[in-house]
Amino acid sequence: MSGAVLLRGGTVVRRDGERAADVRVEGGVITDVAAPGTRLEADVVLDAAGCMVSSGFVDLHAHLREPGKEEAETIETGSRAGALGGYTALVAMPNTDPAQDSVAVVDFVREQGKRAGLAEVVPSGCITVGRRGEALAPLAELAGAGVRIFTDDGNGVQDAMLMRRALEYARGLGVTLAQHCEVAELTRGAVMNECSCCTDLGLPGWPAIAEELMVFRDVELVRLTGATMHFLHLSTARSVELVRAAKRDGLPVTAEVTPHHLSLTDDLLASYDPVYKVNPPLRSREDIAALVAGVRDGTIDAVATDHAPHPRRDKELALDAAPPGMLGLETSLGVVAPRLDLEPRELVRVMSWNPARIARIDDRHGRDVAPGEPANLAVFDLSAAWQVDPTRLASRSTNTPFAGVPLAGRVRHTLLAGTPTVRDGSATR
């Protein structure tokens, strides 16, 4: 769309405050942020009454599955789900087939995102070849192709010396490493959080220390190397405290938490329903309280979905055989907003501004709503109540734990480079 779009009647959310304003965009940029009722010409007028207007959300952690696992998701369907959730940028995790450890695969993922045109797809690169933890991936070559964040997500890098070398290279390249914190020897065969519940159920337990040991190790490696580290999907109270202490020491670390780790407890596995099986596992109420507090005090920088679609037949396997993961892109706002109960600016901080900075795409995403800025925008109603129908989600998969659960907060419009990708709650393509 080349014409002008006007968002009328909303409340603009910026770092310096909130105010009622109409927002006009044209040519991919914001041209006007004006007092309500100001005469502004536009080809398309979108109703934003009762809504917040902010920079589009940025997801640091999305599994889009393509290439190689298109039965579960494609870049197009995942991007559509993201747009419906208010996201204008998605960092695509590298556990594809083949893995994102070469320029050819990274370029393919990026181009598929451009072809879909629903959200900017930002490929991450592998830390190690094939995510096998044996040899470093070609970090310099991938950085030269525009990759700014590297991870073996799904696996933690087990070899401490290899991780040290990766951090040393990353510092020289000016890129960020994102760690999946799991000491694999402690989680072998584990299904759910190690607790009295798992003992009662007869299920193998996943101890919190398996996450916390790697957080501790990598905090110390950051202290040694000076490299930037991002911790993926933290889930325990002690992990939050380790990051809090690292930040007090001035170390360049950031962290994220998922909507499901903020809202779902480990006792849900008493149903033996694999929809609740995730990696890391759902934890206790005490852990959730610590995660919420970590977001509120700034210890945890970002909410990231860990959107992980799986075909129905895989998620219907027995609990010990089913793969971990659940959908998150479309439901994120509705889960997170009431759970965190943040002021709009603080909500946008963890959903947009901070994630854009961590992903190193804050030249075009996570910008203030102001004239001359890129028109990557989300318009959302924090009072909108709704329930999830898995069969109506944009994803190719339906593995959501929030089916039929009342949620509060929904996206009305999303604009990517000034073009509506979601209009009145429906995808435009």
Helices and strands as residue ranges (DSSP letters): E 5-14, E 17-26, E 29-34, E 44-47, E 52-55, E 57-62, H 75-84, E 87-92, H 103-116, E 120-123, G 129-131, H 139-144, E 149-151, H 160-173, E 176-179, G 184-186, E 192-193, H 196-201, E 205-206, H 208-225, E 229-231, H 237-248, E 253-257, H 259-263, G 266-271, G 274-276, H 285-296, E 302-303, H 312-315, H 332-340, H 344-348, I 349-353, H 354-358, E 377-387, G 390-392, E 406-416, E 419-423, E 426-427
